[in-house]
């Protein structure tokens, strides 16, 4: 079992020393489910990218801005959880931040009959 508080501290420290200002760790991989811890220093942005079939973002530390092309800006602070819009989006650290990204990378096929 991973200690998210310790991982957040470790990766935020690492992000502060990296030239690109970020550090990430794959916490969980189970079939199409992925959980990744991402640490970003103030001002660092994950450029606009496509959304997975389903995803959420939980802020563990700090303040981030999630920006969707159509949905606009959503400011999130520690303790908040937000579904990621089904559109191209970006993420910017308003202050040193750590988030937990939970994503479903593929739509599971139904293997049983109803």
Buried (B, 14 or more C-beta within 10 A) or exposed (E): EEEBEEBBBBBBEBBBEEEEBBBBBEBEEEEBBBBBBBBBBBEBBBEEEEBBEBBBBBBBBBBBBBBBEEEEEBBBEBEBEBEBBBEBBBBBBBBBBBBBBBBBEEEEEEEEEE
